Amino acid sequence: MSMNIGMARGSRAVRKDPACGTCRKKCRKCDRTRPICNRCKLKGLLCEGYPPRFQFCDSTSADAAIGARAQESEGRSLPSTREPVHISNQKSPASAQDLASSDSPSHERLSPQTLLRDPSLTSPQEPLIDVPSPATITSYPVDEVLLTNDSQRLLIYFDLDLSPHLTIAVDGMENPFRVHVLPLAYQHTGVLHAVLGLSACHLHLSSSGAARVEMATALQHRVAALNVLAILLGKEEVHGLTAAEDEAVLAIVLLLVLHDICELGISSHAIHLTGVSFLCGRVASSSAASKRSRATMFFLSALSWLDVVRGFSGAEKLTYSEDVRRCILDTMSPHAGLHILVGCPPAIFYRIGLVIAAAKRHLEGSLAVAEFQTILENAEAFLRGIDLEAIEYPTQHPEWKQLAEAYRHACLLRTMRWPDTFSIPCEDGRIRESVTAIFDCCANVPMGSSFYKRLLFPLFLAASDTSISYETHYASLCIDEIRRSTGFRHAAMMEVLEGVWEERKRKTRGWTNVPWMEFTCSESMKQQHAYLFF
């Protein structure tokens, strides 16, 4: 579909590179140097920066936009995504900028330069492609992207096919990806590209998707989303962001991380999660708690959960502060956020976060072994004593309690492995008790249930902590069903599991225990990636 992106709407032409705010007010020529105009700098004036081309709408207008788009889609009689649909390898707006390699420490704040230059942020599987320039991306209206049939099909695919796999979808509960993400996608270019990239990736990896959309399409949308994210972060460094822009940044990062999980299950250097930890901390510690939108709290809880999950493989990877986890514990209702996203009760999430944070301080040398041991003992006592009947669950479905029990024992397994992950064999009675409990929970939840997919992480921990053949076989069957039903292949997770099982059989290293963490973040590994299970 041919369209002139540079054309303005109506009778007025709009420049792709507008003057800065100060030069516009003074009606003088601007040299358009970014992020600060040199003319303002020479004259000692405060440069007001450049206007963003994207716009945000409130929730009411967003809902209206969704309805209008739905009617428009019906009017065009777009084919269903459940039928064979061929999606062309559409080009994102491109420029001559190339992605150049740069190593970025995992603790650094995510910068626009890092986003544009680190090749690990695009895709571990695909070759590098040109990055759209900021001027091109910001002048690429959402409406024109939405006008393409390919984009409409991917949005429908996200709504009908993909979003139910991203949360626990049962009657009586809203789907947060439909309620919070889709409205933003219709209002914000960066969120839209992130949604389209994730949808294209998931569709391509489905059983019949390779013939319907190319992986290059997913990569192009991913790079476009990264570019918009870089622009937002550049603005944040100079002028700060509005609450609506904060929300867009969190949404883009969450979708990019889910794209990583969909593709391989590894987030290279975990740079997306780490890079917005400062923003999550600021949102959580804000005194204006009543002004936090439900969407912001959902994004905050999802990102914080993924931060904790990566901390399971190595405590040094935990980045978000206790304030963020406390904010989620104190403000999230059982009918929104973390609980309906993964099925883990917030109290258990908060407690294991304390344990991982203590393990990180212990690794850094700021927490003595005796103090760390006390924290571990208190956490184990809490997890064993928590009354799951007293927890308020989102609905009356009995599967919530099964998920809570599975996560309780998953956290116990990780807690018992500290401070020395090699010391306790998997045949130990306490380890066996938690492994068996997790397998029992899996047996109590129907495989066709929407709850079943959220047993993946506890299943992985139980499977990595057993040496009994029929248990590893059962775990494989359960995990394979989750991979098949959700379309997420979890290749990295399976590689870790197979490595653990092989070492338990061969016993080539003489270890008392074979910690799965050694296959994700041991000292012998050159690259430390975040292994994510969702």
ABEGO torsion letter per residue (X at the ends): XBBBAABBBEABBBBABBBBAAAAAAGBBBAGBOABBAAAAAAGBBBAEBBBABBBBBAAAAAAAAAAAAAAAAAAGBBBAABBBBBBBBBBBBBABBBBBBBBBAABBBBAAAAAABAAAABAABBBBBBBBAAAAAABBAAAAAABAAAAAAAAAAAAAAAAAABBBBBGBBBAAAAAAAAAAAABAAAAAAAAAAAAAAAAABAAAAAABBAAAAAAAAAAAAAAAAAAAAAAAAAEBBAAAAAAAAAAAAAAAAAAAAAAGBBBGGAAAAAAAAAAAAAAABABAAABBAAAAAAAAAAAAAAAAAAAABAAABABBAAAAAAAAAABBAABEAAAAAGBBAAAAAAAAAAAAAAAAAAAGABBAAAAAAAAAAAAAAAAABBAAABBBABABAAAAAAAAAAAAAAAAAAAAOABAAABBAABAAAAAAAAAAAAAAAABBAABAAAAAAAAAAAAAAAABABAAAAAAAAAAAAAAAAAAGBAGAAAAAAAAAAAAAAAAGAAGBABBBAAAAAABAABABBBBBBBX
